[in-house]
Amino acid sequence: MDLQRWCSLSQSPLPMGDTGDSLGDEYWMIRDAVELEDGSMLPSAEFGDALEAGLDAVGAAYDQTQRAQAFVVENIYRAHDVYVRSRDAVLAHSSAESHPGQLSDDQAMERSFVSEIAAKIGVTDRIAEGMIREAITLIDDLPQVMDAFRVGFTSYLHARTAARQAWSLPVEARADFDDAIVGAARTQSPTRFTQTARKLREKLHPESIQTRKNTAFDERRVEHDPAEDGMAYLSLYHSADVTTSIVEQATTRARALRAAGDPRTLRQIEADLIAESSTTGMLVTTASTADDDSADTPVTDTSDDTEGTGSTNAAPSDSGTVTLTRAQFAALRPGVVITVPALSLIGRSAEPADLAGYGPIDPDTANTLIGQATSFVRVLTDPLTGAHRHTDPKKYRLSEKMKREIRLRDVTCDFLECNAPAIYCDIDHIQAWEDGGLSTAANLHALCRRHHTLKHTTNWTPRRLPDGRVQWTSPTGINYVTRRE
């Protein structure tokens, strides 16, 4: 049906089934005019008014959200200003030499404020740290962008991008950056603005790109972000030539495999190629620097210790890629901790297992990982309370067995909103040993090095509650409870 015929359709009511009820104006859809005959009708003026009102409401709500976000930025800045002037209430000034980490008073203050904000709004330290740094940069160094943000001439996405691009600029160059960027912040889309901001930052930066590359290269890292349905994201922050080469090689190989009849999509093939090449490369490195014995994969169950062995030779698949055997994948999983309900372990329940640092995984995956383990760790628990049994509460030095069992129990760092795997954490006394604390399960917990240092350099204070959870009292006197599923 062409446009002219559509415009000439009758204004008569649209029949709605055998009852003859007409379709209300608010339910009119273009497909009704396209698929039905002359019984249809054009959109009424009321429909146009309703649509316009709805879009106006969306715009108003969005503007309100942006103003609220600007208010959050300003309040973070004010709270930070008050916090740094309250040093005596925040700093612990501990003289104990056995406590981990050496922070200056300024570093301890900043770390404590980050944890205050993170606990208050329920985010990780990393997210809170970024929000605080953005607020300080916008208000102190980019006042024109911040003003545009306050009055709604630009969005939080623009303001955030400007702040993050300014971070690598010397403080003395940020005023020129602010002046150069504010016009684009008010007129360009967030995507286009990001490109403009990067170019202006590059133009105004007094240091050569080589110098900055050398500095940034020291920050290379891998980040792991859990997702839903047993999946996760793995991000590599590395030199652009390296990451581009990885992507190009994976894409080229994936297209060749796809052309040869591989039934997987290009994205699936690329993901599988990168995963297989990464694990294979690590296997080769491990084999060249260690014996054939693979690391233990501890599992909390009620089995006796069991040993498993397997081949260490990778086998090529039909598609030309390398497929690792179960034993080879086991060799690449040092320190993986899986808690499996006993009934799920024997196939009598579908209750999920728990992968430390990630969360619930399906029983089939858990059983596969258990099948790859070279040994098991048996953890004894109280049949009534479920608490782990320990001995020698009056000894300060903990046995490796006790440390391992505390890590298996806690799974992650016991600080608020921290998901650092317990296998990389320190074991800390909740009530300090020098203050009469005992080496019991109730008085021990896993803390990552960051939060272990925070506890001993500031007045963040933990306390074990009767239900087993840990309550943290911040230097401002606010109580927060660590919640674990």
Salt bridges, closest charged atoms under 4 A:
GLU37 OE1 - ARG5 NH2 3.10
ASP38 OD1 - ARG5 NH2 3.87
GLU74 OE2 - ARG150 NE 2.19
ASP81 OD2 - ARG85 NH2 3.02
ASP106 OD1 - ARG87 NH2 2.93
GLU110 OE2 - HIS80 NE2 2.88
ASP125 OD2 - ARG450 NE 3.06
ASP125 OD2 - HIS451 NE2 2.63
GLU134 OE2 - ARG160 NE 3.06
GLU134 OE2 - ARG164 NH2 2.86
ASP141 OD2 - ARG174 NH1 2.67
ASP147 OD1 - ARG150 NH1 2.58
GLU202 OE1 - ARG201 NH1 3.87
GLU202 OE2 - ARG212 NH2 2.69
GLU223 OE2 - ARG126 NH2 2.97
GLU223 OE2 - ARG221 NE 2.69
ASP262 OD2 - ARG264 NH2 2.76
ASP272 OD2 - ARG264 NH1 2.74
ASP304 OD1 - ARG378 NH1 3.17
ASP392 OD2 - LYS395 NZ 3.97
GLU400 OE2 - LYS403 NZ 3.48
GLU405 OE1 - HIS390 ND1 3.77
ASP410 OD1 - ARG409 NE 2.72
ASP414 OD2 - HIS445 ND1 3.05
ASP426 OD2 - ARG449 NE 2.60
ASP426 OD2 - HIS452 ND1 2.96
ASP428 OD2 - HIS445 NE2 3.60
ASP428 OD1 - HIS452 NE2 3.04
ASP428 OD2 - LYS455 NZ 2.49
ASP428 OD1 - HIS456 NE2 3.30
GLU434 OE2 - HIS99 NE2 3.54
ASP467 OD2 - ARG469 NE 2.79
